[in-house]
Amino acid sequence: MGVKSMITLARAEWTARRDAHHERVDALLAEHRWRSTRGIKHPVEDFLFEYYTYRPYELRRWHPGHGVVLVDADEWRGRKGYRGTEAGVLLDTPTILATRGRTVTQVLALLRATSRRKPSFGCFGMHEWAMVDGLQSDETRHPQLGLRLTPDGVGRTLREVGVRCTHVDAYRFFTPSAKPLNACTPTRENQVALDQPGCLHVGMDLYKSAYKLSPMVGSDLIADCFELARRIRVLDMRASPYDVSSCGLSPVAVETARGRGEYAAEQRELALAAQPLRARLLAQIAAIAETAPALC
C-alpha cells in the first residue's frame, strides 16, 4: 500500500472509532460475561471462545489495521507492532510480516479458492450428528443439553440422510463409527481444494482468518466476522441432534424433509451474508501482501 493509498485519521476520528468498537464488543459479550462469572455453559457463545482461540479481551482491543495513520496518537508510539512517522503512528506491517508471512500466504490461498467455488447446500448439518454417532447423551460434548432423539434415532437419521462434510475441522470431531460414512476425507492438505462457501464452518472460519492476522486486519472487520460466526453457530446448534430449548432456541428438525428445506434456506442466507465479508477480508489481506511481493 503506497503513501497515497494510506488512510489518515485525525484524533477525533480514530478515538471515536476506538470507543465505538469498545461499546459494540461490550454489548456483544455482555451475556457471555454474565454466564462466565456464574459457570453457566452455552453451546453457541462458549464455542466462539473455546474452539476459536481469540479471547474476549483481544476481540475488544481496537486496532486500526494496515495502512491507517493515526494523527496525534503519541500514546501509540512504542506499542509493539507500531512505528511513528512525521504524519502520525501506523502499523509496522513489514516487521510483522517477517514472522507472519506464511500465515498471510495460507489464508490468502484459502480465501481466494473458496471465493471462486460454487456453494453447495446439501449437507443438511449432518456434521453435528456425526460427532455424536454411537454416543449416549452423557458422552457428548454438551452433556448438559441432552439429545432430541435417542442414540438409535441419531444413527438412523445420519445413515438415511447421508454425510457429505467437506470441512476438516468438522470432520476431525466425527466419532469412529461416523467417519467411514462421510463422502470424502477432508484433511489439512486438501482443505484449499475442498472448502466451499456454502459450508457453515467455512463461513464461521472467516472470523478465524481475520483474527489470525490481527493487528494487520482491522478490529472492525474482525468484529463483523465474529457477529456472522455467532449467527452461523446458532443455526449449527439448532440443526444438531441436541435439545437446545434450554438456550431459548428452537430446533431445525433436519431429520424431516421440511426441516432439511428450512436448513438449506437459512444456509443460503448465511452464505450470502458471508460474501461481502470474504471480499473485504480478501481486499485487506491482498493489500497487506502487496507490501511483500513474494507473498502474493
C-alpha positions in Angstrom: 0.0 0.0 0.0 1.6 3.2 -1.2 1.6 6.5 0.7 -1.2 7.9 -1.5 -3.5 5.0 -0.6 -2.9 5.4 3.2 -5.9 6.4 5.3 -5.3 9.2 7.7 -7.5 9.6 10.8 -7.5 12.7 12.9 -7.5 12.1 16.7 -11.2 12.8 16.9 -11.9 10.3 14.2 -9.8 7.4 15.5 -10.8 7.8 19.1 -14.4 7.8 18.1 -13.9 4.6 16.1 -12.0 3.0 19.1 -14.7 4.0 21.6 -17.5 2.7 19.3 -15.7 -0.6 18.9 -15.4 -1.0 22.7 -19.1 -0.3 23.2 -20.0 -2.7 20.4 -18.0 -5.5 21.7 -19.1 -4.9 25.3 -22.7 -5.2 24.2 -21.9 -8.3 22.1 -20.2 -10.0 25.1 -22.4 -8.9 28.0 -24.4 -12.1 28.3 -21.3 -14.2 27.8 -19.5 -12.4 30.6 -22.6 -12.8 32.8 -22.7 -16.5 32.3 -19.0 -17.0 32.6 -18.9 -15.5 36.1 -21.6 -17.9 37.1 -20.2 -21.0 35.4 -23.2 -21.3 33.1 -22.5 -23.2 29.8 -23.8 -22.1 26.5 -23.1 -24.1 23.3 -23.1 -21.1 21.0 -21.2 -18.5 23.0 -18.7 -20.9 24.5 -17.8 -22.3 21.1 -16.7 -18.9 19.9 -14.1 -18.7 22.7 -13.2 -22.3 23.2 -13.0 -23.7 19.6 -11.7 -20.3 18.5 -8.6 -19.0 20.3 -9.3 -15.3 20.3 -10.0 -14.2 23.8 -12.8 -11.7 24.7 -10.2 -9.0 25.7 -8.5 -9.5 22.3 -11.8 -9.0 20.5 -12.4 -5.8 22.5 -9.0 -4.4 21.8 -9.1 -1.9 18.9 -6.5 -1.9 16.1 -6.9 0.4 13.1 -5.4 -2.2 10.7 -2.8 -2.0 7.9 -2.5 1.3 6.0 -4.1 3.6 8.6 -2.2 6.6 10.0 -3.3 7.8 13.4 -2.7 11.5 13.9 -1.9 13.0 17.3 -1.5 9.5 18.8 1.6 9.7 21.0 0.2 7.0 23.3 0.6 4.6 20.4 4.3 5.3 19.9 6.3 2.5 21.3 3.5 0.0 21.2 4.5 -3.4 19.8 4.0 -3.5 16.1 3.6 0.2 15.6 6.0 2.9 14.4 5.9 6.7 14.5 6.4 8.9 11.5 6.1 12.7 10.8 2.5 12.1 9.7 1.5 10.1 12.7 1.6 6.5 14.0 0.9 3.4 11.9 1.3 -0.3 11.9 4.8 -1.6 11.1 3.5 -4.2 8.6 6.8 -5.2 7.1 8.2 -6.1 10.5 5.1 -8.1 11.4 5.2 -9.9 8.1 8.7 -11.1 9.0 7.1 -13.7 11.3 3.5 -13.8 9.9 4.1 -14.0 6.2 3.4 -17.7 6.0 0.0 -17.2 7.6 -0.8 -14.5 5.2 0.0 -16.7 2.2 -2.1 -19.6 3.6 -5.1 -17.5 4.4 -5.0 -15.7 1.1 -4.9 -19.0 -0.8 -7.8 -20.5 1.2 -10.0 -17.4 0.8 -9.3 -17.0 -2.9 -10.1 -20.6 -3.6 -13.2 -20.6 -1.6 -14.5 -17.3 -3.2 -14.2 -18.8 -6.6 -16.0 -22.0 -5.8 -19.7 -22.7 -6.3 -21.6 -23.1 -2.9 -23.2 -26.4 -2.0 -26.2 -26.7 0.3 -26.8 -30.4 0.5 -25.1 -31.3 3.8 -28.1 -30.6 6.0 -25.9 -30.1 9.0 -25.1 -33.8 9.4 -21.6 -33.0 10.7 -23.1 -32.3 14.2 -24.9 -35.7 14.1 -21.7 -37.4 13.0 -20.0 -36.0 16.1 -22.4 -37.9 18.4 -23.0 -41.0 16.4 -22.9 -44.1 18.7 -22.7 -42.0 21.9 -25.0 -41.7 24.8 -26.2 -38.2 25.9 -23.7 -38.1 28.8 -20.8 -38.9 26.4 -21.3 -36.0 24.1 -19.6 -32.6 24.0 -22.7 -30.9 25.5 -24.0 -33.4 28.1 -25.9 -30.7 29.9 -28.2 -30.3 26.9 -29.2 -33.9 26.2 -30.4 -35.1 22.8 -33.7 -34.6 20.9 -33.6 -38.1 19.6 -32.4 -41.4 21.1 -28.9 -42.5 20.1 -30.5 -45.1 17.7 -32.6 -42.3 16.2 -29.4 -40.2 15.7 -27.6 -43.1 13.9 -30.6 -43.9 11.8 -31.0 -40.3 10.6 -27.3 -40.0 9.9 -27.4 -43.0 7.6 -30.7 -42.1 5.9 -29.7 -38.5 5.1 -26.0 -39.3 4.4 -22.9 -37.4 5.4 -21.3 -35.1 2.9 -19.0 -32.9 5.0 -16.0 -31.2 3.3 -14.5 -29.3 6.2 -11.6 -30.8 8.0 -12.3 -29.0 11.3 -15.7 -30.6 11.5 -14.7 -34.0 10.2 -11.9 -34.4 12.7 -14.5 -34.5 15.5 -16.6 -37.3 13.9 -16.9 -40.4 16.0 -15.0 -43.5 14.7 -18.3 -45.0 13.6 -19.3 -41.9 11.6 -16.0 -41.2 9.7 -16.4 -44.1 7.2 -19.8 -42.8 6.3 -18.6 -39.5 5.0 -18.5 -39.0 1.2 -14.8 -37.7 1.4 -11.9 -37.5 3.7 -11.1 -33.8 4.5 -7.5 -33.1 5.6 -5.4 -30.1 6.2 -3.6 -30.8 3.0 -6.7 -30.8 0.8 -8.6 -28.0 2.6 -7.9 -25.5 -0.2 -9.4 -27.9 -2.7 -12.5 -28.8 -0.6 -13.6 -25.8 1.4 -16.7 -24.3 -0.2 -18.7 -21.1 0.6 -22.0 -22.8 1.5 -20.4 -24.7 4.4 -21.3 -23.3 7.8 -17.9 -23.9 9.2 -16.2 -22.1 6.3 -18.4 -19.1 7.0 -17.6 -19.2 10.7 -13.9 -19.5 9.9 -13.8 -16.1 8.3 -13.6 -15.0 11.9 -10.5 -17.2 12.4 -8.9 -15.9 9.3 -9.5 -12.3 10.3 -8.2 -12.6 13.9 -5.2 -14.7 12.9 -3.9 -11.7 11.0 -4.6 -9.1 13.7 -3.5 -6.4 14.1 -2.9 -6.1 10.4 -6.7 -6.8 9.8 -8.6 -4.0 11.4 -10.7 -4.8 14.6 -13.9 -3.5 13.0 -13.8 -6.3 10.3 -12.9 -8.9 12.9 -15.9 -7.9 15.0 -18.1 -8.1 11.8 -16.8 -11.6 11.2 -17.4 -12.5 14.9 -21.1 -11.5 14.6 -21.5 -13.6 11.5 -19.8 -16.6 13.2 -22.3 -16.3 16.1 -25.3 -16.3 13.7 -23.9 -19.3 11.9 -23.3 -21.2 15.2 -26.9 -20.6 16.2 -28.1 -22.5 13.1 -25.4 -25.1 13.6 -26.7 -25.9 17.1 -30.4 -25.6 16.1 -29.9 -28.2 13.4 -27.9 -30.5 15.6 -29.4 -33.5 17.5 -29.0 -31.7 20.8 -32.0 -30.3 22.7 -31.3 -26.6 22.6 -34.6 -25.5 24.1 -32.9 -24.6 27.4 -30.9 -22.0 25.5 -34.1 -20.4 24.1 -33.5 -21.9 20.7 -36.0 -23.8 18.5 -34.8 -26.9 16.6 -34.4 -27.2 12.9 -35.6 -30.8 12.5 -33.3 -31.9 9.7 -34.4 -35.5 10.3 -37.5 -34.4 8.3 -37.8 -33.2 4.7 -39.4 -30.0 5.9 -36.5 -29.4 8.3 -33.9 -30.0 5.7 -35.6 -27.4 3.4 -35.6 -24.9 6.3 -31.9 -25.6 7.0 -30.9 -25.2 3.3 -32.8 -21.9 3.1 -31.0 -20.5 6.2 -27.7 -21.8 5.0 -28.1 -19.9 1.7 -28.9 -16.7 3.6 -25.8 -17.1 5.7 -23.6 -17.8 2.7 -24.9 -14.6 1.1 -24.1 -12.7 4.3 -20.5 -14.1 4.2 -19.8 -12.9 0.7 -19.2 -9.2 1.4 -17.1 -10.1 4.5 -15.0 -12.5 2.5 -14.5 -9.8 -0.2 -13.5 -7.2 2.4 -11.1 -9.7 4.1 -9.6 -10.6 0.8 -9.0 -6.9 -0.1 -7.4 -6.2 3.3 -5.1 -9.2 3.1 -4.2 -8.6 -0.5 -3.2 -5.0 0.5 -1.0 -6.5 3.3 0.6 -9.0 0.9 1.4 -6.2 -1.6 3.9 -4.8 0.9 5.9 -8.1 0.4 5.5 -9.1 -3.2 6.8 -12.7 -2.5 3.6 -13.3 -0.5 1.2 -12.6 -3.5 
